[in-house]
Amino acid sequence: MSHALDAAGGALNRDEVPVGAVIVHVPTGRIIARSGNMTLSRNDPTGHAELLALRQAGMAMGTPRLTNCDMYVTLEPCAMCAGAISHARIRRLYYGASDTKGGAVENGVRFFQQPTCHHAPEVYPGIDAERAADLLRRFFQKKRV
């Protein structure tokens, strides 16, 4: 999770919402993708850290199916990202802070619990949640000044 937090810090430095994601290839233990949010810098509404990392990992592995990979993300994924995680067949999802407004894993639509969900990863919430939440709090406090 420390690498995801570093990626979130990079997003913060770019004045993006500080969310970071990394994908680890489990058999080798190697990080194959890492990204922070880039919605503003790329003018891309799909520029969430999770989607950018999934694209990188797919290219690194040469396949859209990331069955031997785990994702670490600093914030509970939204519905768009949860759908992409499902389609990528991520093995395990570890996330930091919960998102009661926009989250779609344990909040909101609970995407992985829907009967239309083709694949649900094992989910481990609350990993370094306080550090992840602190980055978000600092970002939004700065925006409100």
DRENNUFI-646893 format. One line per field, with one value per atom (N, C-alpha, C): residue in three letters; atom name; y, z, x. Coordinates in Angstrom, 3 decimals. Layout:
N
resn = ALA ...
name = CA ...
v = Y ...
w = Z ...
u = X ...
***
This chain:
145
resn = MET MET MET SER SER SER HIS HIS HIS ALA ALA ALA LEU LEU LEU ASP ASP ASP ALA ALA ALA ALA ALA ALA GLY GLY GLY GLY GLY GLY ALA ALA ALA LEU LEU LEU ASN ASN ASN ARG ARG ARG ASP ASP ASP GLU GLU GLU VAL VAL VAL PRO PRO PRO VAL VAL VAL GLY GLY GLY ALA ALA ALA VAL VAL VAL ILE ILE ILE VAL VAL VAL HIS HIS HIS VAL VAL VAL PRO PRO PRO THR THR THR GLY GLY GLY ARG ARG ARG ILE ILE ILE ILE ILE ILE ALA ALA ALA ARG ARG ARG SER SER SER GLY GLY GLY ASN ASN ASN MET MET MET THR THR THR LEU LEU LEU SER SER SER ARG ARG ARG ASN ASN ASN ASP ASP ASP PRO PRO PRO THR THR THR GLY GLY GLY HIS HIS HIS ALA ALA ALA GLU GLU GLU LEU LEU LEU LEU LEU LEU ALA ALA ALA LEU LEU LEU ARG ARG ARG GLN GLN GLN ALA ALA ALA GLY GLY GLY MET MET MET ALA ALA ALA MET MET MET GLY GLY GLY THR THR THR PRO PRO PRO ARG ARG ARG LEU LEU LEU THR THR THR ASN ASN ASN CYS CYS CYS ASP ASP ASP MET MET MET TYR TYR TYR VAL VAL VAL THR THR THR LEU LEU LEU GLU GLU GLU PRO PRO PRO CYS CYS CYS ALA ALA ALA MET MET MET CYS CYS CYS ALA ALA ALA GLY GLY GLY ALA ALA ALA ILE ILE ILE SER SER SER HIS HIS HIS ALA ALA ALA ARG ARG ARG ILE ILE ILE ARG ARG ARG ARG ARG ARG LEU LEU LEU TYR TYR TYR TYR TYR TYR GLY GLY GLY ALA ALA ALA SER SER SER ASP ASP ASP THR THR THR LYS LYS LYS GLY GLY GLY GLY GLY GLY ALA ALA ALA VAL VAL VAL GLU GLU GLU ASN ASN ASN GLY GLY GLY VAL VAL VAL ARG ARG ARG PHE PHE PHE PHE PHE PHE GLN GLN GLN GLN GLN GLN PRO PRO PRO THR THR THR CYS CYS CYS HIS HIS HIS HIS HIS HIS ALA ALA ALA PRO PRO PRO GLU GLU GLU VAL VAL VAL TYR TYR TYR PRO PRO PRO GLY GLY GLY ILE ILE ILE ASP ASP ASP ALA ALA ALA GLU GLU GLU ARG ARG ARG ALA ALA ALA ALA ALA ALA ASP ASP ASP LEU LEU LEU LEU LEU LEU ARG ARG ARG ARG ARG ARG PHE PHE PHE PHE PHE PHE GLN GLN GLN LYS LYS LYS LYS LYS LYS ARG ARG ARG VAL VAL VAL
name = N CA C N CA C N CA C N CA C N CA C N CA C N CA C N CA C N CA C N CA C N CA C N CA C N CA C N CA C N CA C N CA C N CA C N CA C N CA C N CA C N CA C N CA C N CA C N CA C N CA C N CA C N CA C N CA C N CA C N CA C N CA C N CA C N CA C N CA C N CA C N CA C N CA C N CA C N CA C N CA C N CA C N CA C N CA C N CA C N CA C N CA C N CA C N CA C N CA C N CA C N CA C N CA C N CA C N CA C N CA C N CA C N CA C N CA C N CA C N CA C N CA C N CA C N CA C N CA C N CA C N CA C N CA C N CA C N CA C N CA C N CA C N CA C N CA C N CA C N CA C N CA C N CA C N CA C N CA C N CA C N CA C N CA C N CA C N CA C N CA C N CA C N CA C N CA C N CA C N CA C N CA C N CA C N CA C N CA C N CA C N CA C N CA C N CA C N CA C N CA C N CA C N CA C N CA C N CA C N CA C N CA C N CA C N CA C N CA C N CA C N CA C N CA C N CA C N CA C N CA C N CA C N CA C N CA C N CA C N CA C N CA C N CA C N CA C N CA C N CA C N CA C N CA C N CA C N CA C N CA C N CA C N CA C N CA C N CA C N CA C N CA C N CA C N CA C N CA C N CA C N CA C N CA C N CA C N CA C N CA C
v = -1.200 0.000 1.261 1.146 2.333 2.857 1.978 2.418 3.117 2.645 3.307 4.682 4.785 6.081 7.041 6.533 7.367 7.883 7.009 7.417 8.452 8.298 9.286 10.627 10.586 11.811 12.500 11.708 12.288 12.983 12.376 13.012 14.317 14.302 15.510 16.615 16.284 17.262 17.832 17.080 17.565 18.273 18.454 19.065 18.221 16.906 15.936 15.367 14.823 14.143 13.029 13.011 12.086 10.644 9.941 8.513 7.831 6.743 5.992 4.517 3.851 2.412 1.734 0.528 -0.323 -1.716 -2.405 -3.795 -4.645 -5.721 -6.631 -7.965 -8.458 -9.796 -10.750 -11.520 -12.315 -13.352 -14.126 -15.153 -14.599 -13.382 -12.815 -11.784 -11.276 -10.223 -8.871 -8.757 -7.538 -6.586 -5.293 -4.280 -4.117 -4.350 -4.246 -2.991 -2.276 -1.036 -0.150 1.149 2.133 3.427 4.019 5.294 6.047 7.341 8.210 8.775 9.400 10.008 10.992 11.011 11.958 12.466 12.649 13.110 14.532 15.404 16.807 16.998 16.398 16.603 16.018 15.017 14.407 14.798 15.625 15.963 14.703 13.738 12.408 11.983 11.927 11.512 10.077 9.275 7.901 7.792 8.903 8.902 8.592 7.691 7.266 6.377 6.423 5.669 4.184 3.618 2.189 1.845 2.656 2.355 2.514 3.546 3.744 2.581 2.133 0.994 -0.287 -0.511 -1.700 -1.705 -0.550 -0.462 -0.802 -0.242 -0.536 -2.018 -2.594 -4.010 -4.910 -4.587 -5.363 -5.353 -4.197 -4.094 -4.873 -4.756 -5.454 -6.963 -7.444 -8.891 -9.426 -8.533 -8.972 -9.631 -9.280 -9.858 -8.939 -8.906 -8.121 -8.860 -10.126 -10.934 -10.994 -10.362 -10.230 -11.131 -12.398 -13.368 -13.629 -13.415 -13.633 -12.320 -11.331 -10.008 -9.493 -8.719 -8.049 -6.547 -5.823 -4.359 -3.766 -2.730 -1.926 -0.516 0.023 1.373 2.110 3.396 4.162 4.499 4.442 4.789 3.715 3.426 2.468 2.820 1.884 2.172 2.553 3.411 3.803 2.686 2.868 1.845 1.588 2.651 2.489 1.633 1.940 1.209 -0.209 -0.385 -1.733 -2.607 -2.051 -2.808 -3.216 -2.301 -2.617 -3.657 -3.566 -4.548 -5.931 -5.998 -7.265 -7.829 -6.988 -7.451 -7.895 -7.269 -7.640 -8.919 -9.368 -10.585 -10.470 -9.269 -9.062 -10.072 -10.679 -11.730 -11.166 -10.161 -9.553 -8.038 -7.370 -5.918 -5.487 -4.705 -4.122 -2.618 -2.032 -0.584 0.063 1.357 2.121 2.697 3.947 4.665 4.238 4.171 3.940 5.236 5.119 6.283 6.145 6.762 6.615 7.295 8.272 8.970 8.295 7.979 7.485 6.048 5.421 4.042 3.079 1.985 1.001 -0.427 -0.591 -1.926 -2.312 -1.558 -1.813 -0.714 0.286 1.364 1.426 2.279 2.488 1.213 0.967 -0.166 -1.523 -1.536 -2.814 -3.723 -3.232 -3.829 -5.329 -5.743 -7.152 -8.093 -7.549 -8.368 -8.489 -7.828 -7.865 -9.160 -9.697 -10.944 -10.798 -9.568 -9.342 -9.229 -9.255 -9.173 -10.533 -10.521 -11.763 -12.309 -11.421 -11.844 -10.881 -11.410 -10.594 -10.976 -9.995 -10.302 -10.465 -11.071 -11.025 -9.566 -9.039 -7.627 -7.485 -6.637 -6.353 -4.837 -4.301 -2.846 -2.378 -1.070 -0.445 -0.526 -0.885 -0.994 0.424 0.814 2.170 3.243 2.976 3.859 5.274 5.403 6.747 7.590 7.005 7.755 8.158 7.249 7.553 8.644 8.533 9.533 10.898 10.905 12.160 12.904 12.176 12.815 13.480 12.771 13.314 14.521 14.436 15.559 16.804 16.629 17.783 18.403 17.561 18.062 18.884 18.344 19.030 20.244 20.215 21.400 22.548 22.240 23.237 23.832 23.009 23.461 24.393 24.184 24.958 26.339 26.558 27.843 28.928
w = 0.000 0.000 0.000 0.519 0.553 -0.855 -1.832 -3.216 -3.770 -3.415 -3.834 -3.182 -1.923 -1.249 -1.895 -2.329 -3.053 -4.358 -5.068 -6.318 -6.039 -4.930 -4.542 -4.245 -3.607 -3.354 -4.637 -5.655 -6.965 -7.566 -7.405 -7.888 -7.139 -5.847 -5.030 -5.540 -5.872 -6.399 -7.740 -8.499 -9.782 -9.600 -8.351 -8.000 -8.465 -8.455 -8.739 -7.413 -7.403 -6.206 -5.893 -4.679 -4.373 -4.142 -5.246 -5.220 -6.003 -5.458 -6.127 -6.157 -7.188 -7.344 -7.862 -7.372 -7.908 -8.132 -9.085 -9.359 -9.246 -8.480 -8.216 -8.897 -9.627 -10.208 -9.083 -8.607 -7.395 -7.507 -8.595 -8.637 -8.488 -8.998 -8.908 -7.796 -7.289 -6.292 -6.850 -8.171 -8.845 -9.102 -8.865 -9.235 -10.750 -11.417 -12.881 -13.360 -12.446 -12.821 -11.607 -11.860 -10.787 -11.383 -10.747 -11.239 -10.151 -10.326 -9.533 -10.456 -9.880 -10.692 -11.696 -12.895 -13.938 -14.723 -14.061 -14.766 -15.274 -14.468 -14.866 -15.836 -15.527 -16.372 -17.769 -17.899 -19.208 -19.794 -19.053 -19.476 -19.817 -18.914 -19.149 -17.946 -18.090 -16.961 -16.521 -17.358 -16.976 -16.456 -16.195 -15.765 -14.293 -13.766 -12.373 -12.249 -11.083 -10.836 -11.157 -10.765 -10.983 -12.475 -13.266 -14.697 -15.384 -15.021 -15.616 -15.262 -14.016 -13.602 -14.316 -14.468 -15.190 -16.638 -17.284 -18.670 -18.727 -17.800 -17.756 -17.523 -16.589 -16.261 -17.427 -18.116 -19.293 -20.351 -20.562 -21.530 -21.036 -19.761 -19.199 -19.285 -19.073 -19.073 -20.461 -21.365 -22.702 -22.736 -21.776 -21.713 -20.890 -21.218 -20.390 -19.128 -19.006 -17.846 -16.863 -15.730 -14.741 -13.545 -13.831 -12.818 -11.731 -12.022 -11.033 -10.445 -10.416 -9.962 -8.852 -7.960 -6.886 -7.086 -6.715 -6.800 -5.401 -5.217 -4.002 -4.417 -3.800 -4.122 -2.831 -2.814 -1.579 -1.191 -2.140 -1.867 -2.454 -1.759 -2.251 -3.687 -4.626 -6.024 -6.262 -7.259 -7.705 -8.577 -9.038 -9.855 -11.157 -11.803 -13.050 -12.828 -11.777 -11.502 -11.023 -10.215 -9.773 -10.975 -11.941 -13.151 -13.910 -14.034 -14.736 -13.979 -12.654 -11.831 -12.035 -12.090 -12.328 -13.699 -14.725 -16.088 -16.231 -15.478 -15.541 -14.765 -13.966 -13.154 -12.108 -11.536 -10.445 -9.336 -8.797 -7.790 -6.442 -5.957 -4.670 -4.791 -4.114 -4.058 -2.618 -2.414 -1.115 -1.257 -0.387 -0.479 0.891 0.865 2.087 2.633 2.318 2.874 2.208 3.021 2.488 1.874 0.939 0.279 0.338 1.340 1.523 0.429 -0.258 -1.334 -2.691 -3.059 -4.401 -4.490 -3.351 -3.357 -3.824 -4.433 -4.970 -4.611 -3.594 -3.166 -1.907 -0.850 0.384 0.667 -0.164 -0.092 -1.437 -1.526 -2.796 -3.375 -4.643 -5.371 -4.997 -4.269 -3.895 -5.124 -6.065 -7.394 -7.379 -6.571 -6.584 -6.008 -5.330 -4.756 -5.674 -6.825 -7.740 -8.545 -8.847 -9.627 -11.049 -11.540 -12.895 -12.932 -11.763 -11.697 -12.092 -13.118 -13.631 -12.758 -12.130 -11.283 -10.116 -8.925 -7.734 -7.099 -6.952 -6.281 -4.779 -4.112 -2.650 -2.283 -1.309 -0.951 0.483 0.653 1.950 2.152 2.852 3.055 4.259 4.315 5.503 5.634 4.567 4.623 4.595 5.643 5.764 5.532 6.000 5.750 6.262 7.414 7.988 7.140 6.677 5.820 4.510 3.934 2.680 2.894 3.965 4.259 4.547 5.206 5.515 4.248 3.262 1.982 1.363 1.375 0.800 1.591 2.908 3.752 3.468 3.424 3.159 1.801 0.795 -0.548 -0.552 0.018 -0.030 0.901 2.015 2.866 2.130 1.404 0.618 -0.461 -1.060 -2.100 -1.536 -0.278 0.337 0.827 0.900 1.415 0.394
u = 0.826 0.000 0.867 2.080 2.949 3.223 3.339 3.558 2.314 1.139 -0.105 -0.206 0.183 0.177 1.170 2.317 3.287 2.679 1.972 1.315 0.228 -0.476 -1.485 -0.813 0.340 1.094 1.508 1.846 2.156 0.951 -0.215 -1.450 -1.689 -1.476 -1.632 -0.716 0.520 1.479 1.042 0.238 -0.294 -1.638 -2.055 -3.337 -4.516 -4.320 -5.378 -5.872 -7.088 -7.572 -6.566 -6.012 -4.917 -5.360 -5.492 -5.775 -4.666 -4.150 -3.095 -3.428 -2.911 -3.152 -1.886 -1.661 -0.601 -1.172 -0.576 -0.955 0.292 0.155 1.270 0.995 1.983 1.928 2.309 1.339 1.516 2.641 2.727 3.777 5.198 5.434 6.780 6.916 5.787 5.817 6.212 6.239 6.698 5.538 5.759 4.772 4.835 3.707 3.683 2.968 2.306 1.632 1.490 1.545 1.432 0.926 -0.084 -0.592 -1.318 -1.381 -2.231 -3.300 -4.300 -5.348 -4.767 -5.338 -4.927 -6.134 -7.242 -8.436 -8.270 -7.708 -7.553 -6.400 -5.266 -4.084 -4.258 -5.121 -5.378 -6.734 -7.475 -8.838 -9.620 -9.536 -10.095 -10.930 -12.254 -13.085 -12.825 -12.174 -11.836 -10.406 -9.764 -8.366 -8.175 -9.001 -8.853 -7.615 -6.989 -5.763 -5.938 -7.085 -7.320 -7.337 -8.042 -8.132 -6.782 -6.054 -4.733 -3.806 -3.864 -3.030 -3.462 -4.760 -5.234 -4.734 -4.763 -4.259 -2.771 -1.993 -0.557 -0.304 -1.048 -0.850 -1.224 -2.304 -2.688 -1.594 -0.999 0.104 1.324 1.638 2.805 2.648 1.431 1.184 0.806 0.468 0.071 -1.296 -2.149 -3.486 -4.390 -5.682 -6.606 -7.042 -6.713 -7.094 -5.923 -6.116 -5.048 -5.317 -5.550 -5.976 -4.944 -3.689 -2.625 -2.133 -3.016 -2.613 -3.527 -2.929 -3.650 -3.530 -4.594 -4.584 -4.624 -3.813 -3.807 -4.196 -5.228 -5.687 -6.007 -5.737 -5.852 -7.287 -8.221 -9.614 -10.525 -11.604 -12.598 -12.988 -12.877 -13.192 -14.653 -14.843 -16.178 -16.756 -17.981 -18.642 -17.882 -17.391 -16.651 -15.406 -14.668 -13.430 -13.711 -14.753 -15.123 -15.470 -16.188 -16.513 -15.267 -14.324 -13.073 -12.257 -12.229 -11.517 -12.134 -13.442 -14.137 -13.786 -13.859 -13.554 -12.103 -11.213 -9.799 -9.507 -10.465 -10.321 -9.216 -9.093 -8.131 -8.431 -7.400 -7.544 -7.972 -7.244 -7.553 -7.481 -8.412 -8.439 -8.211 -7.161 -6.858 -7.068 -7.884 -8.024 -7.940 -7.628 -7.433 -8.716 -8.969 -10.114 -11.420 -12.467 -13.813 -14.318 -15.252 -15.839 -17.352 -17.959 -19.403 -20.210 -19.629 -20.353 -20.175 -18.961 -18.690 -18.220 -17.983 -17.497 -18.563 -18.121 -19.066 -18.702 -17.860 -17.458 -18.231 -18.039 -18.784 -19.802 -19.836 -20.810 -21.543 -22.544 -23.234 -23.811 -23.497 -24.105 -23.535 -22.428 -21.796 -21.667 -20.933 -20.820 -20.535 -19.588 -19.174 -20.232 -21.217 -22.289 -23.505 -23.451 -24.594 -24.604 -25.788 -25.853 -25.314 -25.231 -24.703 -23.179 -22.538 -21.081 -20.494 -19.639 -19.056 -17.926 -17.181 -16.057 -15.938 -15.837 -15.635 -14.304 -13.410 -12.144 -12.380 -11.426 -11.427 -11.151 -11.854 -11.724 -11.223 -10.213 -9.619 -9.598 -10.603 -10.679 -9.868 -9.653 -9.071 -7.571 -6.862 -5.403 -4.807 -4.122 -3.556 -4.617 -5.821 -6.962 -6.730 -6.123 -5.942 -4.993 -3.921 -2.977 -3.640 -4.415 -5.110 -6.150 -6.913 -7.947 -7.321 -6.168 -5.492 -5.083 -4.575 -4.228 -5.458 -6.565 -7.797 -8.303 -8.268 -8.704 -7.876 -6.562 -5.682 -5.974 -6.185 -6.479 -7.761 -8.831 -10.117 -10.159 -9.438 -9.355 -8.683 -7.641 -6.929 -7.838 -8.679 -9.597 -10.684 -11.048 -12.136 -11.675 -10.372 -9.864 -10.033
***
